[in-house]
Amino acid sequence: MNKVYIPVVVFIVLLLLPVVLSMQRNEGHFVYTLDDPYIHLALSENIAEGHYGINQSEFTAPSSSALWPFLLVPFSFLSSYTFVPLFLNAAFALLTVFLLHHFYGEKGLFLTIASIFAFNLVGLVLTGMEHSLQILLVVVIAIGVSAFLEKGKVYWWMSAALVAAPLIRYECLAVTLPVLFFLFFSGERKKTLLLFFLTLLFLCTFSLFLIYLGLDPLPASVYAKSSLVSESGSMSSVLGNLINSLKSFRGMVQLLLLVPIVAVLFSKKRNRIEKLFACSVILSIVLHLVAGRSGWFHRYGVYMWTFSLLAVMQLYKKLLIRYPIPAAVLILVLSADYLSGYAKIPDASSNILQQQYQMRRFVHEWLQEPVAVNDLGLVSMGYDEYVLDLWGLATPDAILGAADPLWVDSVAALHGVKTAIVYRDELPGIQHWTHVARMNIKPPLVVCVSGGVDFLAAPWASADSLKYLIDAFAKSLPEGIDIVVYR
């Protein structure tokens, strides 16, 4: 009897529990655990109207994904549009559970359930980002490689996933390229070259699209969040990223996973194809450690953990079938950070409601004029006034310029910005603005680690006028949020 319904029910219960707890804590509001998904929602709304960017007056590429915002466009007309990433991600995660059950087999029931935690499937759904689809594609690739090892055939669905994965997240090149390397040296040369060409074609087409709009060839978020890209792959950035990777718990676990994979290379019982596959997985892990990241509420690096762990499962499948429960326990131990992340989902959602959602309320209902921020998503969604992004996702020049007071004043004055709602201490170029107020949220702090956001008035603006608005706004704040106005 097929017992796939068991992990499916487990997943649904594990998903509903933090959703209910979050909404209870947020007075009935559903809020994602990050502000970032609202950037994609804002961008998709504008794409539906024929504009690629956040502000209608300029083109920008704030999304970390080439394809994800376009996938949201067909739903942008819905009144419940903000729920679309939730339902899409839940569907992607459910399909992932089905595929994992197929991969592990009936005897691997506990492994499937453990993988729900180990691959952070619930947590990724509630970030509202593209990572649930990323994990689904990575699992499809891993199952495709398994099928190739067992049957010697490259299925069309694996080929499609290999090409699509980097379009969802650029970092998936660390999976696609090594797998293509494996297939090429396994004899599938024509098909591999075609897939490599298609992957390159689609990525280059998107880069040419950005260049046509007058932008850099990669999205601003890639430059803002990847030192390797922003420093043009310099040796210092490579070494720095590698050191940072190895310092993290996730990096150390990834390094530990190399041990059973390297052991395959020295085993006399392994055939050439298995050893070639092991080499490709080692290459994947190394590429991720050198160029990738981990953290950011447990969404970076999950793709590599998923791929490399499933690779180990494939290489040691007979052993795991004999000892599925100890293997499941070991997986959970090695995924302790994702387990802790699951427990923090309601707190993370509450953080976003208390900080970024309140910023949105102030800007949309009280300020109603151009504003500078460093958390772009909720503020920009559905807002007709100009939003100056000092973090650099929607204002790429801010990646360097936000440290320069002259640049900040110049660009703010140009766009009529008189108010900033930012993490003041993290932006040197705006600290000369008048510090009018600070809004603090109550612990525990999960995704808003600074605990407070600052309201600033530009040198050419009236601080008293801003204080008046904040005084009125403060009366509407829910319990647990403290706002201090400096007199």
C-alpha positions as CSV (number, residue, x, y, z in Angstrom):
1,M,0.0,0.0,0.0
2,N,1.3,3.4,-1.0
3,K,1.8,5.5,2.2
4,V,2.5,8.8,0.5
5,Y,-0.5,10.3,2.3
6,I,1.3,10.1,5.6
7,P,4.1,12.6,4.8
8,V,1.6,14.7,2.9
9,V,-0.6,15.0,5.9
10,V,2.5,15.6,8.1
11,F,3.5,18.4,5.8
12,I,0.1,20.0,5.7
13,V,-0.2,20.0,9.5
14,L,3.4,21.4,9.9
15,L,2.4,24.2,7.5
16,L,-0.9,25.1,9.0
17,L,0.4,25.2,12.6
18,P,2.8,28.2,12.2
19,V,0.3,29.9,9.8
20,V,-2.4,29.8,12.5
21,L,0.0,30.8,15.3
22,S,1.3,33.7,13.2
23,M,-2.2,35.0,12.4
24,Q,-3.2,34.8,16.1
25,R,-0.1,36.8,17.0
26,N,-0.7,39.2,14.2
27,E,-4.3,40.0,15.0
28,G,-5.6,38.1,12.0
29,H,-3.1,39.4,9.4
30,F,-1.2,36.9,7.3
31,V,2.4,38.2,6.8
32,Y,5.4,36.5,5.3
33,T,8.5,35.9,7.4
34,L,10.5,38.3,5.2
35,D,9.9,41.7,3.5
36,D,11.5,40.5,0.3
37,P,8.5,38.7,-1.3
38,Y,6.6,42.0,-1.4
39,I,9.4,43.3,-3.7
40,H,8.5,40.5,-6.2
41,L,4.9,41.3,-5.8
42,A,5.4,45.0,-6.4
43,L,7.6,44.3,-9.4
44,S,5.1,41.8,-10.9
45,E,2.3,44.3,-10.6
46,N,4.4,46.7,-12.7
47,I,5.4,44.1,-15.2
48,A,1.7,43.4,-15.7
49,E,1.4,47.1,-16.7
50,G,4.3,46.9,-19.1
51,H,7.1,48.3,-16.8
52,Y,10.1,46.5,-15.3
53,G,10.9,48.2,-12.0
54,I,9.6,49.5,-8.8
55,N,9.2,53.2,-9.6
56,Q,7.3,54.0,-12.8
57,S,9.9,56.7,-13.6
58,E,12.8,54.3,-14.0
59,F,13.8,50.8,-14.9
60,T,15.3,48.6,-12.1
61,A,16.0,44.9,-11.4
62,P,15.4,44.4,-7.7
63,S,14.5,40.7,-7.9
64,S,17.1,38.0,-7.2
65,S,15.3,35.7,-9.7
66,A,15.1,36.2,-13.5
67,L,11.9,34.2,-13.8
68,W,10.0,34.3,-10.5
69,P,8.4,37.8,-10.9
70,F,7.1,36.8,-14.3
71,L,5.5,33.7,-12.9
72,L,3.5,35.9,-10.6
73,V,2.2,38.3,-13.3
74,P,-0.8,36.2,-14.4
75,F,-2.2,36.5,-10.9
76,S,-1.6,40.2,-10.4
77,F,-5.2,41.1,-11.1
78,L,-6.5,39.1,-8.1
79,S,-7.7,41.0,-5.1
80,S,-5.9,38.4,-2.9
81,Y,-2.7,38.7,-4.9
82,T,-0.5,38.8,-1.9
83,F,-1.5,35.2,-1.1
84,V,-0.4,33.9,-4.5
85,P,3.2,33.1,-3.4
86,L,1.8,31.2,-0.4
87,F,-0.4,28.9,-2.5
88,L,2.2,28.5,-5.3
89,N,4.9,27.6,-2.8
90,A,2.6,25.2,-0.9
91,A,1.9,23.4,-4.1
92,F,5.6,23.2,-5.0
93,A,6.4,21.9,-1.6
94,L,3.7,19.3,-1.7
95,L,5.0,18.1,-5.1
96,T,8.4,17.9,-3.5
97,V,7.1,15.7,-0.7
98,F,5.6,13.4,-3.4
99,L,8.9,13.2,-5.3
100,L,10.9,12.6,-2.1
101,H,8.5,9.7,-1.2
102,H,9.1,8.3,-4.6
103,F,12.9,8.7,-4.3
104,Y,13.1,7.0,-0.9
105,G,10.5,4.4,-1.5
106,E,8.0,2.8,0.9
107,K,10.8,1.8,3.3
108,G,12.0,5.3,3.5
109,L,8.9,6.8,5.0
110,F,10.8,8.2,8.0
111,L,13.4,9.7,5.6
112,T,10.6,11.5,3.7
113,I,9.2,13.0,6.9
114,A,12.7,13.9,8.2
115,S,13.3,15.7,4.8
116,I,10.4,18.0,5.4
117,F,12.4,19.5,8.2
118,A,15.8,18.9,6.8
119,F,15.0,20.8,3.5
120,N,13.1,23.5,5.4
121,L,10.1,22.9,3.2
122,V,7.6,24.7,5.5
123,G,9.9,27.6,6.3
124,L,10.6,28.3,2.6
125,V,6.9,28.3,1.8
126,L,6.3,31.0,4.4
127,T,9.1,33.3,3.2
128,G,7.0,33.9,0.1
129,M,10.1,33.7,-2.1
130,E,11.1,31.5,-5.0
131,H,13.0,28.9,-2.9
132,S,10.2,26.3,-2.8
133,L,10.3,26.1,-6.6
134,Q,14.1,26.0,-6.5
135,I,14.0,23.0,-4.1
136,L,11.5,21.3,-6.3
137,L,13.7,21.7,-9.4
138,V,16.8,20.5,-7.4
139,V,14.9,17.4,-6.3
140,V,13.8,16.7,-9.8
141,I,17.4,16.9,-11.0
142,A,18.5,14.6,-8.2
143,I,15.8,12.0,-9.1
144,G,16.8,12.4,-12.8
145,V,20.4,11.7,-12.0
146,S,19.3,8.6,-9.9
147,A,17.3,7.4,-12.9
148,F,20.3,7.9,-15.2
149,L,22.6,5.9,-12.8
150,E,20.1,3.1,-12.8
151,K,18.7,3.1,-16.4
152,G,21.3,5.1,-18.4
153,K,18.6,7.5,-19.7
154,V,18.3,11.3,-19.5
155,Y,14.6,12.1,-19.1
156,W,13.1,15.3,-20.6
157,W,11.9,16.4,-17.2
158,M,15.4,16.4,-15.7
159,S,16.7,18.3,-18.8
160,A,13.9,20.9,-18.3
161,A,14.8,21.3,-14.6
162,L,18.5,21.7,-15.3
163,V,17.8,24.6,-17.7
164,A,15.1,26.2,-15.5
165,A,16.8,26.1,-12.1
166,P,19.4,28.9,-12.8
167,L,16.5,31.1,-14.1
168,I,14.8,30.7,-10.7
169,R,18.0,31.3,-8.7
170,Y,21.4,32.0,-10.3
171,E,23.1,30.0,-7.6
172,C,21.6,26.8,-9.1
173,L,24.4,27.0,-11.6
174,A,26.3,25.2,-8.9
175,V,24.0,22.2,-9.5
176,T,23.3,22.5,-13.2
177,L,26.9,22.9,-14.4
178,P,28.4,19.9,-12.4
179,V,25.5,17.7,-13.5
180,L,26.1,18.6,-17.1
181,F,29.7,17.8,-16.5
182,F,28.7,14.4,-15.2
183,L,26.4,13.7,-18.1
184,F,29.0,14.8,-20.7
185,F,31.7,12.5,-19.4
186,S,29.1,9.7,-19.0
187,G,28.6,9.7,-22.8
188,E,25.6,12.1,-23.2
189,R,27.7,14.7,-25.1
190,K,25.3,16.0,-27.7
191,K,22.4,16.3,-25.2
192,T,24.7,17.9,-22.6
193,L,26.0,20.5,-25.1
194,L,22.4,21.4,-26.1
195,L,21.4,21.8,-22.5
196,F,24.4,23.9,-21.7
197,F,23.7,26.1,-24.8
198,L,20.0,26.5,-23.7
199,T,21.0,27.4,-20.2
200,L,23.5,30.0,-21.4
201,L,21.0,31.3,-24.0
202,F,18.2,32.0,-21.5
203,L,20.5,33.6,-18.9
204,C,22.2,35.7,-21.6
205,T,18.8,36.7,-23.0
206,F,17.7,38.0,-19.6
207,S,21.0,39.9,-19.2
208,L,20.5,41.4,-22.7
209,F,17.0,42.5,-21.6
210,L,18.5,44.2,-18.6
211,I,21.2,45.9,-20.7
212,Y,18.5,47.0,-23.1
213,L,16.8,48.8,-20.2
214,G,20.0,50.5,-19.4
215,L,20.8,48.3,-16.4
216,D,23.7,46.0,-15.4
217,P,23.6,42.5,-16.8
218,L,22.7,41.0,-13.4
219,P,19.9,42.1,-11.0
220,A,20.8,44.7,-8.5
221,S,20.1,42.2,-5.6
222,V,22.9,40.0,-6.9
223,Y,25.4,42.9,-6.8
224,A,24.1,44.0,-3.4
225,K,24.2,40.5,-1.7
226,S,27.2,38.8,-3.4
227,S,30.6,40.2,-2.7
228,L,31.9,37.8,-5.3
229,V,29.9,39.5,-8.0
230,S,30.3,43.1,-6.7
231,E,34.1,42.6,-6.6
232,S,34.2,40.9,-10.0
233,G,35.4,37.6,-8.7
234,S,38.6,38.9,-7.1
235,M,40.7,36.4,-5.2
236,S,40.1,38.2,-2.0
237,S,36.3,38.0,-2.4
238,V,36.6,34.3,-3.3
239,L,38.7,33.5,-0.2
240,G,36.5,35.8,2.0
241,N,33.3,34.0,0.9
242,L,34.9,30.6,1.4
243,I,36.1,31.6,4.9
244,N,32.6,32.9,5.8
245,S,31.0,29.8,4.5
246,L,33.2,27.5,6.6
247,K,32.6,29.6,9.7
248,S,28.9,28.9,9.6
249,F,27.1,25.8,10.9
250,R,25.7,25.1,7.5
251,G,29.1,25.4,5.8
252,M,30.6,23.0,8.3
253,V,27.9,20.5,7.7
254,Q,28.3,20.8,4.0
255,L,32.0,20.1,4.4
256,L,31.2,17.1,6.6
257,L,29.0,15.7,3.8
258,L,32.1,15.6,1.6
259,V,33.5,12.7,3.6
260,P,31.1,9.9,2.4
261,I,31.2,11.4,-1.1
262,V,35.0,11.4,-1.3
263,A,35.0,7.8,0.1
264,V,33.2,6.7,-3.1
265,L,36.3,7.8,-5.1
266,F,38.5,5.4,-3.1
267,S,36.2,2.4,-3.1
268,K,37.1,-0.5,-5.3
269,K,33.5,-1.6,-5.4
270,R,32.3,1.5,-7.1
271,N,32.1,1.7,-10.9
272,R,33.3,4.6,-13.1
273,I,29.9,6.3,-13.4
274,E,29.4,6.4,-9.7
275,K,32.8,7.9,-9.1
276,L,32.2,10.4,-11.9
277,F,28.9,11.4,-10.2
278,A,30.7,11.7,-6.8
279,C,33.2,14.1,-8.5
280,S,30.4,16.2,-9.8
281,V,28.8,16.5,-6.4
282,I,32.1,17.5,-4.9
283,L,32.4,20.2,-7.5
284,S,28.9,21.4,-6.7
285,I,29.6,21.7,-3.0
286,V,32.9,23.4,-3.6
287,L,31.3,25.9,-6.0
288,H,28.6,26.7,-3.4
289,L,31.2,27.1,-0.6
290,V,33.3,29.4,-2.8
291,A,30.5,31.5,-4.4
292,G,27.3,30.8,-2.4
293,R,25.8,31.9,0.9
294,S,23.9,30.5,3.8
295,G,21.5,32.0,6.3
296,W,19.1,34.8,5.7
297,F,16.4,33.1,7.7
298,H,17.5,29.6,6.5
299,R,16.8,30.1,2.8
300,Y,20.3,30.4,1.3
301,G,22.2,27.2,0.9
302,V,19.1,24.9,1.3
303,Y,19.3,24.0,-2.4
304,M,22.9,22.6,-2.0
305,W,22.1,20.8,1.2
306,T,19.1,19.2,-0.6
307,F,21.1,18.2,-3.7
308,S,24.2,16.9,-1.9
309,L,22.2,15.0,0.7
310,L,20.1,13.3,-2.0
311,A,23.3,12.5,-3.8
312,V,24.6,10.7,-0.7
313,M,21.3,8.9,-0.4
314,Q,21.7,7.7,-3.9
315,L,25.3,6.6,-3.5
316,Y,24.4,4.7,-0.2
317,K,20.9,3.7,-1.1
318,K,21.2,0.0,-0.1
319,L,22.6,0.9,3.3
320,L,19.9,3.5,4.0
321,I,17.1,1.1,3.1
322,R,18.4,-1.2,5.8
323,Y,18.7,1.5,8.4
324,P,16.1,4.2,7.5
325,I,15.3,5.3,11.1
326,P,18.9,6.0,12.2
327,A,19.5,7.7,8.9
328,A,16.4,9.9,9.5
329,V,17.6,10.8,13.0
330,L,21.1,11.7,11.6
331,I,19.6,13.9,8.9
332,L,17.6,15.8,11.6
333,V,20.7,16.3,13.7
334,L,22.6,17.7,10.8
335,S,19.6,20.0,10.0
336,A,19.3,21.4,13.5
337,D,19.4,25.0,12.2
338,Y,16.4,24.4,10.0
339,L,14.5,22.8,12.9
340,S,15.2,25.9,15.0
341,G,14.1,28.0,12.1
342,Y,10.7,26.2,11.9
343,A,10.1,27.0,15.6
344,K,10.8,30.7,14.9
345,I,8.3,31.2,12.0
346,P,5.6,32.9,14.1
347,D,8.1,35.3,15.6
348,A,9.6,36.1,12.2
349,S,6.2,36.9,10.8
350,S,5.4,39.0,13.8
351,N,8.6,41.0,13.3
352,I,7.6,41.9,9.8
353,L,4.1,42.9,10.9
354,Q,5.5,45.1,13.7
355,Q,8.2,46.8,11.6
356,Q,7.8,46.7,7.8
357,Y,4.0,46.5,7.8
358,Q,3.8,49.5,10.2
359,M,6.3,51.4,7.9
360,R,3.9,50.7,5.1
361,R,0.9,52.0,7.1
362,F,2.7,55.2,7.9
363,V,3.9,55.9,4.4
364,H,0.6,55.0,2.6
365,E,-1.8,56.5,5.1
366,W,0.0,59.4,6.7
367,L,3.1,60.5,4.7
368,Q,1.7,60.0,1.2
369,E,4.8,61.5,-0.5
370,P,8.2,60.2,-1.8
371,V,10.2,58.4,0.8
372,A,13.6,56.8,1.3
373,V,13.8,53.3,2.8
374,N,16.1,50.3,3.1
375,D,13.3,47.8,3.4
376,L,11.6,48.1,0.1
377,G,8.9,45.5,-0.2
378,L,5.8,46.3,1.8
379,V,6.3,50.1,1.4
380,S,6.6,50.0,-2.4
381,M,3.8,47.6,-3.1
382,G,0.8,49.5,-4.5
383,Y,2.5,52.9,-3.8
384,D,2.3,55.6,-6.5
385,E,4.9,57.9,-5.0
386,Y,8.7,57.6,-5.5
387,V,10.5,55.1,-3.2
388,L,14.3,55.7,-2.9
389,D,15.9,52.4,-1.9
390,L,19.1,53.1,0.0
391,W,19.8,49.4,0.2
392,G,20.3,49.4,-3.6
393,L,17.8,46.8,-4.9
394,A,15.6,49.3,-6.6
395,T,18.2,52.1,-6.7
396,P,21.4,50.3,-7.8
397,D,23.6,53.4,-7.4
398,A,22.8,53.3,-3.7
399,I,25.0,50.2,-3.3
400,L,28.0,52.5,-3.3
401,G,26.3,55.9,-3.0
402,A,24.4,55.4,0.3
403,A,27.7,55.8,2.1
404,D,28.1,59.3,0.6
405,P,26.1,62.2,2.2
406,L,26.4,64.3,-1.0
407,W,25.0,61.5,-3.1
408,V,22.1,60.8,-0.7
409,D,21.2,64.5,-0.6
410,S,21.4,64.9,-4.3
411,V,19.3,61.9,-5.3
412,A,16.8,62.5,-2.5
413,A,16.3,66.2,-3.5
414,L,16.0,65.2,-7.2
415,H,13.0,62.9,-6.4
416,G,11.4,65.1,-3.8
417,V,12.3,62.9,-0.8
418,K,12.0,64.6,2.5
419,T,11.6,61.6,4.8
420,A,13.6,58.4,5.4
421,I,12.6,55.3,7.3
422,V,15.8,53.3,7.6
423,Y,18.3,51.6,9.9
424,R,20.2,54.8,10.5
425,D,23.4,53.3,11.9
426,E,23.9,51.1,8.8
427,L,23.8,54.0,6.3
428,P,26.7,56.4,6.8
429,G,25.4,58.8,4.1
430,I,22.2,59.7,5.8
431,Q,23.3,60.2,9.4
432,H,23.4,64.0,9.0
433,W,19.6,64.0,8.5
434,T,17.6,65.0,11.5
435,H,16.8,62.0,13.7
436,V,13.1,62.6,14.5
437,A,11.9,59.3,15.9
438,R,12.7,55.6,16.4
439,M,10.1,52.8,16.4
440,N,11.1,49.7,18.4
441,I,9.5,46.3,18.3
442,K,9.3,43.8,21.1
443,P,11.5,40.7,21.3
444,P,12.1,38.0,20.2
445,L,13.9,39.5,17.3
446,V,14.3,37.0,14.4
447,V,14.4,38.8,11.1
448,C,14.5,42.4,12.3
449,V,17.6,41.9,14.4
450,S,18.2,45.6,15.0
451,G,14.9,45.9,16.8
452,G,14.2,49.4,15.7
453,V,13.8,51.6,12.6
454,D,14.6,55.3,12.5
455,F,12.5,58.2,11.1
456,L,14.7,61.0,9.6
457,A,13.9,64.3,8.1
458,A,16.0,65.7,5.2
459,P,18.1,68.9,5.9
460,W,15.7,70.9,3.7
461,A,12.5,69.5,5.3
462,S,10.5,70.4,8.4
463,A,11.3,68.0,11.2
464,D,8.2,69.4,13.1
465,S,5.9,68.4,10.3
466,L,7.2,64.9,10.4
467,K,6.8,64.8,14.2
468,Y,3.2,65.8,13.8
469,L,2.5,62.9,11.5
470,I,4.4,60.5,13.7
471,D,2.4,61.6,16.8
472,A,-0.8,60.8,14.9
473,F,0.6,57.5,13.6
474,A,1.7,56.5,17.1
475,K,-1.8,56.5,18.4
476,S,-2.7,53.7,15.9
477,L,0.1,51.3,16.6
478,P,-0.8,47.9,18.0
479,E,0.4,46.8,21.4
480,G,4.0,45.9,21.8
481,I,5.4,48.6,19.5
482,D,7.2,51.5,21.1
483,I,7.8,54.7,19.2
484,V,10.0,57.4,20.7
485,V,9.8,61.0,19.2
486,Y,12.8,63.2,19.9
487,R,11.7,66.7,21.0
